[in-house]
Amino acid sequence: MDDDRPDVLLTGLLFYDLVLTGLGRPPTPGEEIWTDGMGCGPGGIANLAVAAARFGLKTSLATVFGDDFYGAYCQEVLAGQEGVDLSHSRVADGWHTPVTVALALPHPRLRSSGGTPTHDRALVTHGQEPPYSQDALMGDPPEARTALVHLEAEPRAWLAKAAANGTQIYADVGWDPTQEWSTDLLDQLSLCHAFLPNETEAMAYTRTDSAVAALGTLSELVPVAVVTRGGDGAVAVDQTTGEYVEVPALDIDVLDATGAGDVFGAGFVAASLGGWPLEERLRFAVLAAGLSVRHHGGALAAPGWYGIDRWWRSLTDPELKRAYGFLAERLPQNPGPPVRYAPVTPPARQY
């Protein structure tokens, strides 16, 4: 019997991203720096939507678009190019799409496990709160196999409704600008199937001093707990199967890390829906995120099955061949057409 439910349900704020790369250092006041690296496209919640859709998942997105060029362009990319369902989204009259300029900068102190510099981002955003809340967009959310959500201090009513519908909730969380890291937020994990914070967030919310210790605390609150560690890979526990896994990061030259965490989450959900063992799920998510940082960030850096397939077919490292040997059976026979990465500027069309 066919399952007509969306594979992934998403809601959140969408941005038009303009990403500048190749900067050796940030500009100082009054200084102009030229760079030859630039990409543009939808960002914010679009990162998850495109990443999921490129893994062949039926993806439904509820967001707000401004009635402007940026909003029209993002709609065309998401619905027309990537096949994302926007039936729960709205266009807001007189409201402009938020615009973010991201500067991808090498971190002055941190390096990956392979010795290449890791990257930070400096972001400048122009925008206002959307006229429709997540709860207004979702209403009574449609039944879906999974929902990828970003937990916030104030719980969203639609989340409990989705969980009651049988939707498995995969959640992450962001930086707390107050730096209070209230543990009240963890109460929302009672609705979740999986929680995927990074190690800074995980340690802060659990009041622990290592990613592994934070994972131990989180594993008592949610069936599947994952802690991402940037250049050190990721660790995870699945209490439903009793699996514990640590996976190293890949040694990949980083162009821009914008949206890599979202690609990780989408990859983990795609592998989970396939019923893969935890180690395969975690390696697949690490690989997807790693491949995304080689391109200008935001939604269009996501590799999809096409990027995974090309990486696997070009792989010569025997150790990686063994570690990722499961891909030989997991890759689809037809990985799809080449993905479209972020253009320097949008095409000259009438929106």
N, C-alpha and C positions, 0 to 999 in steps of 0.2 A: 504494500500500500504506500503510495507516495505521501511524503511529508511536505505539505505546502508551507509550513512555518518558516520564517526567516531563520537562517543559521545564526546570525548575529544581529542584535538590536543595539542601537547606539543613540545617544543624545548628548548634546554639549555645545559649546560655543565654537563657531567656525571663524577662521581668520584668513585673510589673504596675506600670504607670506612672501616677503622679498628677502632672500638669503644672499649674503655676500661672503665669499670664501677667499682663501689665499692671503689673508692678512697675517703678517708676521707679528703684529702687535696692535693694540687698540690705538686709535688716534688720540692725540692730546688736544685740549681746547685750542681752537684757532688753527688747527692743522688739517690739511687735506691729504688723504691717502688714496692712491689709485690701486685697484685690484682687477685682475682679469677673470675672477670667478664670481658668477652670479646665477641665480635661478629663482623662479617665481612659481607660485601655484597655491592651491588651497592648503590650509594648515589647521591646527587645533584638532577638533574632533575628526576632521577629514583625514588626518594621519591614520587613525584606526580604520576608518571606512575603506580607504583605498587599499590599505595593507590586507584587510580581510577579503575584500572583493578579488584581489589579485591571487588569492589562494583558492578561488573558486567558491567562496562562501556566499550564499544569498544574504546580502547585507542591507538592512533597513536603517536609515538615518533620519532622526528628527532634530532639525536645527533651524536657525533663522538666517536668512540671506537678506542683505540690504537691497533696496531697489536701485542699484547702481552698477557700474561697470564691473566692479570686483565681484559682486554677488552673482551677476549673470554669468561671468566667466567661470566662477567656481561651480555653479550649477551645471554648466555644460561639461566641465571636466568630470564631475562626479557622476552625473546621470548618463550623459552622452558617451563619454570616453570610457568610464570605468564600470558602468552598469549598476551603480548604487541606487536603491529604491529611495526616493525622496518624497513619497506620498504623505509622510507625517511631518514634513518640513513646511515652513512658511516663508513668504517674502513680506517684509515689513515696509510699508509705505513710509517714506520720509526718514528712514533709519539707514545709516551707512554701515557697510560691512567693516568690521575691525581690520586694521592693517598693521602688520608687524614687520619691522625691519630687524633681521637677525644678523649679527656679526659672528662668524665662526672663527674662534681664536685658539691657538695652541696653548695648552695649560703650561705655565712656567715651571711647574714642579713635578707634575705627574706624568708617568709614561706607562704604556701598556706592558703586558707581560713579555712582549717581543721586543721592547725597547723603543717603539715608536711613540711620539708624543700623543697624549690624549688631548681632547678638545673641550673648551668651555664655549658658552654662548653669551653674548650680550644682546639683550632684546629691548627694542623700543616699540611700543604699541600705541596706536591712536584708535580710540573707540569708546563706546558707551554700553551700558548694560542693555541687553536685548529687550524688546517690549513683551516677549513671551517667555515664561519660565519653562524649565524642563517639564514640570508637572502639567502645565497648560498644553505643551506640545504633545506629551504622551497621553494625557487623559487616562483612559483605561488601556494600558499598553497591550499591543497584540501579543498573542502567544508566540514565543520564539524559543529556539533550542538553547541559545545562550544570550547573555547581554554583557557587554564590556562597559564597565562604568568607572567613573572617577569619583571616589568618595570625597565628600566635603563635610565640614563641621556640622552643617544643618542637613539632617537626613531628607532625602527626596521621597515624597509619598509614592511616586510611581514605582520605586524600587521594590517596596514591599508587595505591591500588586503584582509585579512581574514575577517575583519569587513565588507568590501564591499560585500563579498560573503554571508553575512547573519550569519556569525559565531558570537555567543555571547561571548564577551571577559570578562573573570573573571581574575582580575589582583591583584598581590601583589607587594611588593617592599621590598628592603633590606636596611641594614645599609649603610649610606653614610660615607665612610671613610674620606672624606673631612670635614664632619660635617657642610657643607654649607646649605644642605637641600634646594636646589634650587626649588622654586615653579614652575619653568618652567616644571618640570617633570609632574605636575598635568595637564598640557595641554593635555597629552595623554589620560586622562580620558574621553575625548570626544569620543573616540573609544570604550569605555568599557561599559559593562552592569553592572558590579559589581567590587568593589574595597575592598580588605580585608587586610589592614595593621595591624600591632600591634600598641599598644597605643603609644609607644615611637616614632615610625615612623610617625604615624598620627598626633601627637601633633607637632612634629618638622616641618613637611611639611605644616601644617596649621597655625603655629605660635599661637597655643592655649595652655591652661594649664590643660586640662582634656580630658579624652577619649570622654566624652559626647559632650564637646564643639567641639572637632575635628570632631566627627561624624556629627554634625550640619553643619559644613563647607563643608565636603565631600559630604553630601547628596544633596547639591546644584550643584554638578559637575557630579554626576553619579546616575543612577536610583536606584541601590542597594549599600549601604555603610555598611561595617562591620568593627568594631574595636575590635581586640582580646586583652584580658587583662591578659593573663597568669592565675595566681591563682585566679583572680577575675572574670573569665569567659569572656563574650563578650557582645557587644551591637550592634544593627543593625537597619537600617531604610530601608524600601522598599517604594520608592516614587510611584511605579506603583500601589501599593495596599493600601498605607497609613498606613502600619503597622510599629510600633516601639516596639522593644523587648530588654529586658535585661535578660541574662541567667547566672546563677552562674556556676563556675567550679565544677567539681566533686572532692571529697576528695579521691585522689588516691596516693598511695606511688609511687614516681618517681624513676625509675631506670636510665632512660636516655631520655632527652627531644629532642634529635636530630631528626629533621624531623617532629615534632609535628605540626608545622604550615602548612606544606604541607599536612598532613593527614586532618587537619581541612579544608583546601581549597577543597580537593577532596571530603570530606564528604558533604560540602556545595553545591558543584556542583551536586553531585549525588542526593541529596534531592531536589535541584532546578529543575533538569530535571524531577523529579517525580511530580512537581507541588504542593509541600507541602506548607502549610502556613509558614510564616517567623519564628514563634516561633519553629515549628518542625524542620525547616532547621537548625536553630541556635543550638538548643539542640542536634540534631544529629551530627553536626560538632564538638561541644564541647565534646560529648561522644566519638566520633572516635579518636580525638586527645588525650583525657584522657586515653583511653585504650592503645594507642600506646606507651605512656611513661613508661609502665610497662615492656617493652622489650628493648633489645639493639636497638639503634636507626638506622636511615637510612631507606631504602625502606622496609625492611622486618619486621619492627615493625608494619606496618599497619594492623588493625584488620580485615578489610573486613566484609562482611555479617556474616561470621562464628563467628568472635569475638563478634560482636554486639549481635548475637543470643545467644551465650553462656552467655554473661553478663545479658541479659534480663531474661533468664530462671533461672539464679541463684540468681536474685534480691529478697531480702526480705524486704528492707527498704520501708515502706508504702508511705513515702513522695516521694521518687524517683519513686515508682510504679505509683503514680498519675502523676508526671511530665512527665514521659516517657511512659505513657499509650498508646500513639499513635503508639508505636512500635508493639503492638499486631496486628494491621492491616497493618503495613508497611513492616514487615519482610517477606521475601520470604518463601514459603513453604519449599524450599530446599536451605539452606544457603550455600551449597557447602561443599567441604572437608575441614579438618583442614588446616589452613594456615601454611606455613613454616617460622619459625622465623630465625634470623641470626645465622648461625653456628659459632662455635669458629674459625674454619679454613675451607677453601673450601674443598670439597670432593676430594679424590685422583683420579682424572680423567685426561685424556690426552686432553688438549685444543689446 
